[in-house]
């Protein structure tokens, strides 16, 4: 599958498919933290937080958006300029086909070029698949906020994972 996909910089034209994928994870999982689906205008937040950092959509050869990923500053203080946070979501029909791994590699390669040395991932404790994915790719648990998120009437932890670049 990975040979049949292309990466494109996240742009305004990708709004609808990106938000549709994100809303799937809001509705069906604990991977995306909002309780309710977000409007398409929410995409502006994504574009604003990634300024100067890598952000991509993944498309099939036919031009269908099947995933997106982005890196953004962890903290606004310049003392944290070497640290960034990463997020990505793959269309559920395309999970387990190597797309997330290819997207992660692309994001990390470009993030390294910016001088970032530490990448963080915030993961729901109920998202075992993501935790396994990150461990497989060299991330280590570096912290846990217990029961700080409540979604669908259920409290869960936020696990922080870290990778040194």
Phi, psi and omega in degrees: 000323186297334178284348182257017182235160177229153176254139176225143175302138179295125181226172181307322183296345181269004186309302188299308181294325179295312181293325177298317177295313180301317180294328174302313182290332174293312185289319193257348187220183173253010182289322176257132192283332181302151179280322183243155176304148180261150177285166180299334178297338178300334180303328178302325177298315177303310183297325181288321184283343183262004181306125180085001181236159179290137176209125185227153163253153176249130180235152171285170176302331181278356177094009178279128177285123184240006177176168175206156178207154182206155174239142178214162181301141176288321186212147182286341180291138182297339178295344177255013187297342179271003183239136180222164178246145183239144176215145176202152180217131180250137177309134186303332179288348185242007178291149177079015182246012178091359182292316179299319179295317179294319179295316178302314179301313180299315180296316181293320178301313181288327179293320177302318181298336178279355181090009176287133181246347181226129177242136181243148175229129177262121188227136174297137177296344179271002182254070183301325181298317179292320178299315178298316180303311182294319177300315180302330183258023171088009175277146177236147177295133180232357178178162180211129172258116187278130174050040181266350181241138178231120181218138180055034178075011185237130175275145175209164181274158169249120181263131174257131177238149188226144174225131175274131183267000000 
